[in-house]
Structure formats: structure tokens, C-alpha cells
Amino acid sequence: MKVTRRVFTSGLAAGLAAPALLRGASAQGATVKVGQVVPITGPAAEAGKYAMAGAKLALEKVNKAGGVLGKQMEIVTEDDQTTNPGAVLAFSKLATNADIVGFIGSIRSTQMHAMAPDILKTAKPTMFGGTDPTLTKLGNPWLFRCRPNDSYSGRVIAEFGVKELKLQKWGIVHSTDAFGTNGMKALEGALKALNITPVVIQGYANQSQDFTPVVLALKQAGVDIISSYFTFENDLGIFARQLRQLGVTAPWVGSPSIVNVTALKLAGPALYNTYGVADYAEDSSPEAKAYADAYRAVMKVNPDNQSSWCYDAVTLLAAAINKAGKTDPAAVRDAMLSIKGHKGAEGEYNFDQNGDGLHGYNVVQNKSGNIVFAKHIEFND
């Protein structure tokens, strides 16, 4: 049966309204279940809504194409409450369901670190979006990253700022959690390779309300370029406004959160003319553009990486299960590692033995609130 836009839209709305269970539009009878850990409450609840929407779009696509192993696919969600303990609890609830064959984890690296021991114990493929490079070096064979890691983002930020913007006096601002700390280290290492030592590095605690000391440190150091690794978009929005209020106008090249929809809403003009490294960019590929059109038709806002990696995670899991021909975890893991040339919304997936699927970033610019694609930089090492 042809799925009309009306049916597609109402199916998505129903799924978001009842987040404990998302079904494909035509799912009936026995299903292949996937668990999703997602922030339904807490500071990242808006981002969680986007994540569920991306997963649901993929679910509609997979089920319309025939599903998985001849059955419809189903997503069961649990609220991570935007906290590490909440993420662990959400995963443990999902893991008790023996019918769940794989999981979609978190975009937050710190939450993935918290869940990693239970993921290892559960021993089923888990797709995730956290970009801390160490996550795929934990010796956990069940982790598959659906975004490029920050060893790549650090190199792109450094090379763009030094070689293209021609700037030397770097200030780095970063969350002190696993994501921000390891992102900062990756960027610092990339700058060192270019014979640059940052003049100031400032850490901050997540959910800060006052960034004045951080901004003043940047101002007093006389930085001519700012780089950042912000975990939460609300923190980035507050920092951006305070940065401009205190008269700091240096060019800013940030990690992907700088171009997320929530950050753009919160910061507004304070982010105009900034640059970002973005794993998702609408104009980076035909697949990214097609995803943007489908997402916008349903959600009425532009997509960002909060949703795009979840879309790819669902389609990749479906592809791996179908390739394996069964839901046996080891067989699905082997099939996932063999995936090459899979064109997703985020880019072309070629999984390496560590479980990293993507190996490059896009450079984009905020032009009066519009995110404009500049170029894609891919790495072979």
C-alpha cells in the first residue's frame, strides 16, 4: 500500500506523542524490535524529540521497503532524562527485553561511557552518536559509531583556522566531561602538529549559567580565534550571547553543536558568521538533501545531527540484520563491520574494525542564521 504524506505525518506524530513505542505505519504481527535510549525529559528534551523523529523516518522507510527479515521493524524507547544515571537505567530497562535485537544509544559521549559496561554485558550491537575517540577503543565489540569521531573534527578545525583563516592566537573552550575534554585534547594535538600552542584553554561545567569568567579569560588573552566543544546547546547559547555582550568578536570555529537547531534558536545573531565542523550538512550529498526534504515536510524545521545519525542508525541496523540473514548478535556484528559504501544522511559509511563508520567532516558557515555548506574533508588514516 502506498504511504501517503498524510499517513506518514500522522504516523510520526503518533510515535512522538507516545514515545514508549514507535511502530512503522503498516506494522502488524511479529516485529523485529530495536531499543532507543533518548532524552524525553531534561535539558536535552528538544534534541530528543528530533532524535526520535529521525529514527521514525528511517523506520517508515525500512518498513515500507519490506522491513527486516520479512517482518516489520519496531522501535522501543526509554527516557535517559539527560543524565548519566538516567541513561544507564534506560538501557537496563531495554536490555531486559529479550526480543530487542539491537540498540540506538546516545549522542552524548559521557552517557555512552556510563552505559558501555552494560552494553558489553548485554552483547548486542549498539549504534551511537558520541564523538569521543576513546569510545571505540574500549575493547567493546558491540559499539558502532554513526558520526565521525573527534580525532577528525580536531584536525578539520585546526587546519581550517590555521591554513584558511590564517589565525594563530587560539582560545579553546570545552566542556569538562568526556566529550569536551577529549575533543579539546584532539584539537590541541592537531594544532601542535601545525606548530601552534593555544594561548588559553578554558573548561566549564555542563549546565553553567554564567560564562563571564571564561569570556574574560579569552578577552584578556587577546585571542584572534575561538574554538569550542560544547556538549549541550543551551550552554552554547548562553556562552555565545555573553561572548558578544562582552565585546569579543574573534572568529569562532566550533564542534557540531554550534550549528544544531536548538543552539541556533537560543543564540540567534550571536552565532552569525561563525563556522562549524558538521557531520550533517544538507548540501553535502544528494542523500543528505533528500533526508532534509523528508524531515522538513514532517517536522517543519531544518534537520541537524541530532536526528540524522539516528536515521542512519536505524537503516544501518536494518541493513546489517538483512545481510546477516538472522538476528544473532555475532552475525549482525560481522555484517555491520562488512558494510562499505552505505550512503546515509550523515555521509558514506565504511566501518573499520573499531566500529567507526565515518571518517571526515563538513565545514559550514552560519550566514545570518542559514547554515551554508563550504566543503567536505575526508581522511584515509
Buried (B, 14 or more C-beta within 10 A) or exposed (E): EEBEEEBBEEBBBBBBEEBEEBBBBBBEEEBBBBBBBBBBEBBBBBBBBBBBBBBBBBBBBBBBEEBBBEBBBBBBBBBBBBBBEBBBBBBBBBBEEEEBBBBBBBBBBBBBBBBBEBBBEBBBBBBBBBBBBBBBEBEBBBBBBBBBBBBBBBBBBBBBBBEEEEBBBBBBBBBBBBBBBBBBBBBBEBBEEEEBEBBBBBBBEBBBEEBEEBBBBBBEBEBBBBBBBBBBBBBBBBBBBBBBEEEBEBBBBBBBBBBBBBBBBBBEEBBBEBBBBBBBBBBBBEBBBEBBEBBEEBBEBBBBBBBBBBBBBBBBBBBBBBBBEEBBBBBBBEBBBEBEEBBBBBBBBEBEEBBBBBBBBBBBBBEEEEBBBBEBBEEEE
